[in-house]
Amino acid sequence: MSVFHRVSAALFSCAAVLLLALPQVASAQATRTWVSGVGDDANPCSRTAPCKTFAGAISKTAANGEINCIDSGGFGTVTVTKSIIIDCKGVLAGVLNAGTGGVIINIAGGQVTLRNLDIQGAGTGTVGVRVLAAAAVQLDEVVIRGQSGSGLEVVPSANTHVTVSRSLIRDNAAHGILVNPSGGVSRVSVAHTTLAANALTGLRANDNSSVDISDTVLTGNGTHGATAASAGGPVNITLERTVSSANGNGGVLVSGGGAVMWLSNTLLMGNAYGFYPAVGGGQYLSFGNNRSVGNSTSNGTPTGGVVPML
């Protein structure tokens, strides 16, 4: 064989090897991956060869993909830097985050869903879920407890929308939910959820935030059930069909001239104050169908009424 033919054959062989390798590179990240309590992060995270942790699985999951759990287990902490769904319906999916954060979400413009997770800080976890950047985040049937800070922190530098549904956030050393954007506007929707026995508030919203709370219980928190606190920027909280009870100070608190709380079909009961005295020009606007009863110091009153628009 001539030198020309030998070189041609070698080039052809190299090209063939490269072509065979391309499908493997393209398939390195799957749209659906799996974790198991007896998995191994060296696996490809397939249904038959699952990974052990969420951190191991997320590196092998394509953007906009989904991580599912085959069985119960502790799947570790994770930092989310791509749009993804983590859903562990039907099993106990634990995240033990002693000494660190549980789930950190940092994906500008991304969408993240956490569903059916139990995030346990064991008293030293810094935060259960922290939203640093995302267009939209959904927590559904998530339990967050035992954090040395807040259960859920929404602290982005750009607009974001976080929804919390059918969840339990309790026994955290700061707030159940803290909404404290450093830029943009944070919108948070909380429904069919319990925020209980947190050392500070059930929910606190600071400047440039808008929060809707419906069909929710705020109970046994150290200071207030819900707080709208303005240091200059607008803060709006809406309570609809909500119970705020047995909180150490007020069922609700507004503080600062930019803080407005709208209340409809809401019960304030068994707190020190129902409506805690408004601070610095904050406003409680009632639709006239709320009840504030059985509060030990004062039931309080709203600062104004709202005429319903029909």
C-alpha positions as CSV (number, residue, x, y, z in Angstrom):
1,M,0.0,0.0,0.0
2,S,1.3,3.4,-0.9
3,V,2.1,6.1,1.6
4,F,-0.9,8.1,0.3
5,H,-3.3,5.1,0.8
6,R,-1.9,4.5,4.3
7,V,-2.4,8.1,5.3
8,S,-5.9,8.1,3.8
9,A,-6.8,5.0,5.7
10,A,-5.5,6.4,9.0
11,L,-7.5,9.7,8.5
12,F,-10.6,7.7,7.7
13,S,-10.2,5.6,10.9
14,C,-9.8,8.7,13.0
15,A,-12.9,10.3,11.4
16,A,-14.8,7.1,12.1
17,V,-13.8,7.1,15.8
18,L,-14.8,10.8,16.1
19,L,-18.2,10.1,14.5
20,L,-18.8,7.2,16.8
21,A,-17.9,9.4,19.8
22,L,-20.3,12.2,18.9
23,P,-23.6,10.5,20.0
24,Q,-22.0,9.7,23.4
25,V,-21.2,13.3,23.9
26,A,-24.6,14.4,22.8
27,S,-26.3,12.0,25.2
28,A,-24.1,12.8,28.2
29,Q,-27.0,14.9,29.7
30,A,-30.4,13.2,29.8
31,T,-33.7,15.1,30.1
32,R,-34.8,12.8,32.9
33,T,-32.5,11.3,35.5
34,W,-32.9,9.3,38.7
35,V,-31.6,9.1,42.2
36,S,-31.9,6.2,44.7
37,G,-30.9,5.7,48.3
38,V,-28.6,2.9,47.1
39,G,-27.4,4.7,44.0
40,D,-23.9,5.8,43.0
41,D,-22.9,9.2,41.6
42,A,-20.5,7.3,39.2
43,N,-23.6,5.9,37.5
44,P,-25.2,7.7,34.5
45,C,-28.3,8.4,36.6
46,S,-30.6,6.3,34.4
47,R,-33.6,4.4,35.8
48,T,-31.5,1.2,36.0
49,A,-28.3,2.8,37.2
50,P,-29.4,5.8,39.4
51,C,-27.2,8.3,41.1
52,K,-26.9,8.7,44.9
53,T,-27.4,12.5,45.3
54,F,-29.1,15.5,43.7
55,A,-25.7,17.1,43.1
56,G,-24.5,14.1,41.2
57,A,-27.7,13.9,39.2
58,I,-27.9,17.6,38.3
59,S,-24.6,17.5,36.5
60,K,-25.9,14.8,34.2
61,T,-29.4,16.3,33.6
62,A,-30.0,18.6,30.7
63,A,-31.4,22.1,31.2
64,N,-35.2,22.0,31.5
65,G,-34.9,18.3,32.5
66,E,-36.2,16.5,35.6
67,I,-34.7,14.6,38.5
68,N,-36.9,11.9,40.0
69,C,-36.5,9.6,43.0
70,I,-36.8,5.8,42.7
71,D,-37.0,5.2,46.5
72,S,-36.6,6.9,49.8
73,G,-33.2,8.3,50.8
74,G,-31.1,11.2,51.8
75,F,-30.1,12.9,48.6
76,G,-27.9,15.8,49.8
77,T,-27.7,19.5,49.3
78,V,-27.6,21.0,45.8
79,T,-26.9,24.3,44.0
80,V,-29.2,24.7,41.0
81,T,-27.6,26.7,38.1
82,K,-30.0,25.5,35.4
83,S,-33.7,25.3,34.8
84,I,-34.8,22.0,36.3
85,I,-37.5,20.1,38.1
86,I,-36.7,18.0,41.2
87,D,-39.8,15.8,42.0
88,C,-39.8,12.9,44.5
89,K,-43.5,12.1,44.7
90,G,-44.4,8.9,46.6
91,V,-41.1,8.6,48.5
92,L,-39.4,10.3,51.4
93,A,-36.7,12.5,49.8
94,G,-34.5,14.0,52.5
95,V,-32.0,16.8,52.2
96,L,-30.0,17.0,55.4
97,N,-28.1,20.3,55.3
98,A,-26.5,20.6,58.7
99,G,-23.9,23.4,58.7
100,T,-24.7,24.6,55.2
101,G,-27.6,25.6,52.8
102,G,-30.1,23.1,51.6
103,V,-31.0,24.1,48.1
104,I,-29.4,27.2,46.6
105,I,-31.0,28.5,43.4
106,N,-28.9,30.8,41.2
107,I,-30.0,30.8,37.6
108,A,-30.9,34.2,36.1
109,G,-34.0,33.9,33.9
110,G,-34.4,30.2,34.8
111,Q,-37.4,28.2,36.1
112,V,-37.0,25.8,39.0
113,T,-39.5,23.4,40.6
114,L,-38.9,21.6,43.9
115,R,-41.6,19.1,44.7
116,N,-42.0,16.5,47.5
117,L,-38.8,17.2,49.5
118,D,-38.0,17.2,53.2
119,I,-35.2,19.7,54.0
120,Q,-33.9,19.3,57.5
121,G,-31.2,21.7,58.9
122,A,-30.7,19.8,62.2
123,G,-30.4,23.1,64.0
124,T,-27.2,24.2,62.2
125,G,-28.4,24.4,58.5
126,T,-28.0,28.0,57.4
127,V,-31.1,28.2,55.2
128,G,-33.5,25.6,53.7
129,V,-34.0,27.2,50.3
130,R,-32.3,30.4,49.1
131,V,-33.3,32.0,45.8
132,L,-30.5,34.2,44.6
133,A,-31.6,34.4,40.9
134,A,-34.4,32.9,38.9
135,A,-37.4,34.1,36.8
136,A,-39.7,31.7,38.6
137,V,-39.4,29.2,41.4
138,Q,-42.1,26.7,42.6
139,L,-42.1,24.9,46.0
140,D,-44.8,22.3,46.2
141,E,-45.3,19.9,49.1
142,V,-41.9,20.8,50.6
143,V,-41.1,20.6,54.3
144,I,-38.4,23.0,55.6
145,R,-37.4,22.9,59.3
146,G,-34.5,23.1,61.7
147,Q,-32.6,25.9,60.1
148,S,-30.4,28.3,62.0
149,G,-31.5,31.0,59.7
150,S,-34.8,31.3,57.7
151,G,-36.6,28.4,56.1
152,L,-37.0,30.1,52.7
153,E,-35.1,33.2,51.6
154,V,-36.0,35.1,48.5
155,V,-33.1,37.5,48.0
156,P,-32.5,38.1,44.3
157,S,-31.1,41.1,42.5
158,A,-33.6,41.0,39.7
159,N,-37.4,40.4,39.3
160,T,-38.5,37.0,40.4
161,H,-41.8,35.1,41.2
162,V,-41.8,32.4,43.9
163,T,-44.8,30.2,44.6
164,V,-45.2,28.1,47.7
165,S,-48.0,25.6,47.9
166,R,-49.1,22.8,50.2
167,S,-45.9,23.1,52.2
168,L,-44.8,23.3,55.9
169,I,-42.1,25.6,57.1
170,R,-41.5,25.4,60.8
171,D,-39.0,25.5,63.7
172,N,-36.5,27.7,62.1
173,A,-34.3,30.1,64.1
174,A,-35.2,33.2,62.0
175,H,-38.2,33.7,59.7
176,G,-40.3,31.0,58.0
177,I,-40.1,33.0,54.8
178,L,-38.0,36.1,54.3
179,V,-38.5,38.2,51.2
180,N,-35.7,40.7,50.9
181,P,-34.7,41.5,47.3
182,S,-31.5,43.4,46.6
183,G,-32.8,44.5,43.2
184,G,-35.9,44.3,41.1
185,V,-39.2,43.3,42.5
186,S,-39.9,39.9,44.2
187,R,-43.4,38.5,44.0
188,V,-44.2,35.6,46.3
189,S,-47.5,33.6,46.4
190,V,-48.2,31.3,49.4
191,A,-51.2,29.0,49.4
192,H,-52.4,26.0,51.5
193,T,-49.2,26.3,53.6
194,T,-48.4,26.3,57.3
195,L,-45.7,28.7,58.7
196,A,-45.3,27.7,62.3
197,A,-43.0,28.0,65.4
198,N,-40.3,30.0,63.7
199,A,-38.3,32.2,66.1
200,L,-39.1,35.5,64.4
201,T,-42.0,35.9,61.9
202,G,-44.0,33.4,59.9
203,L,-43.3,35.6,56.8
204,R,-41.5,38.9,56.5
205,A,-41.5,41.0,53.4
206,N,-39.1,44.0,52.9
207,D,-38.8,46.7,50.3
208,N,-39.8,46.1,46.7
209,S,-41.8,43.0,47.4
210,S,-45.4,41.9,46.8
211,V,-46.8,38.8,48.6
212,D,-50.1,37.0,48.3
213,I,-51.0,34.6,51.1
214,S,-54.2,32.5,50.9
215,D,-55.7,29.5,52.7
216,T,-52.7,29.5,55.0
217,V,-51.9,29.2,58.7
218,L,-49.4,31.4,60.5
219,T,-49.1,30.1,64.0
220,G,-46.8,30.0,67.0
221,N,-44.1,32.3,65.6
222,G,-42.0,34.2,68.0
223,T,-42.9,37.7,66.9
224,H,-45.6,38.2,64.2
225,G,-47.5,36.0,61.9
226,A,-46.9,38.3,58.8
227,T,-44.9,41.5,58.6
228,A,-44.7,44.1,55.9
229,A,-41.7,46.3,56.6
230,S,-40.8,49.2,54.4
231,A,-37.6,51.2,54.8
232,G,-38.5,53.3,51.8
233,G,-39.6,51.0,49.1
234,P,-43.1,49.6,48.5
235,V,-44.2,46.5,50.3
236,N,-47.6,44.9,49.8
237,I,-49.0,41.8,51.5
238,T,-52.5,40.4,50.8
239,L,-54.1,38.0,53.2
240,E,-57.1,36.0,52.0
241,R,-58.8,33.2,54.0
242,T,-55.8,33.0,56.4
243,V,-55.4,32.3,60.1
244,S,-52.8,34.1,62.1
245,S,-52.8,32.7,65.7
246,A,-50.8,32.3,68.8
247,N,-47.9,34.4,67.6
248,G,-45.8,36.2,70.3
249,N,-46.5,39.8,69.3
250,G,-49.0,40.4,66.5
251,G,-51.1,38.5,64.1
252,V,-50.0,41.1,61.6
253,L,-47.6,44.0,61.5
254,V,-47.1,46.9,59.1
255,S,-44.0,49.1,59.5
256,G,-43.0,52.2,57.4
257,G,-44.9,54.4,55.0
258,G,-44.5,52.1,52.0
259,A,-46.0,49.1,53.8
260,V,-49.6,48.1,53.0
261,M,-51.4,45.0,54.1
262,W,-54.8,44.0,52.6
263,L,-56.9,41.6,54.6
264,S,-60.0,39.6,53.5
265,N,-61.7,36.7,55.3
266,T,-58.8,36.5,57.7
267,L,-58.8,35.5,61.4
268,L,-56.4,37.0,63.9
269,M,-56.7,35.1,67.2
270,G,-54.8,34.2,70.3
271,N,-51.9,36.6,69.6
272,A,-50.7,39.3,71.9
273,Y,-52.2,41.8,69.4
274,G,-54.5,41.0,66.5
275,F,-53.6,44.1,64.5
276,Y,-50.3,45.2,66.0
277,P,-50.2,49.0,66.2
278,A,-49.1,50.3,62.8
279,V,-45.6,51.8,62.8
280,G,-44.4,54.8,60.8
281,G,-47.4,55.2,58.5
282,G,-47.9,51.6,57.6
283,Q,-51.5,50.7,56.6
284,Y,-53.9,47.8,57.3
285,L,-56.7,47.9,54.7
286,S,-59.7,45.7,55.5
287,F,-62.4,44.5,53.3
288,G,-64.7,44.4,56.3
289,N,-65.0,40.6,56.6
290,N,-62.1,39.9,59.0
291,R,-62.2,38.9,62.6
292,S,-59.7,39.8,65.4
293,V,-60.7,38.1,68.6
294,G,-59.2,36.6,71.7
295,N,-55.9,38.4,71.5
296,S,-54.4,38.9,75.0
297,T,-53.3,42.6,74.9
298,S,-55.5,44.1,72.1
299,N,-57.5,42.9,69.1
300,G,-56.6,46.2,67.4
301,T,-58.2,47.7,64.4
302,P,-57.4,48.2,60.7
303,T,-56.2,51.7,59.7
304,G,-58.7,51.9,56.8
305,G,-61.4,50.1,54.9
306,V,-61.8,49.0,51.3
307,V,-65.1,49.3,49.4
308,P,-65.3,46.1,47.2
309,M,-65.5,46.7,43.5
310,L,-68.3,44.6,41.9
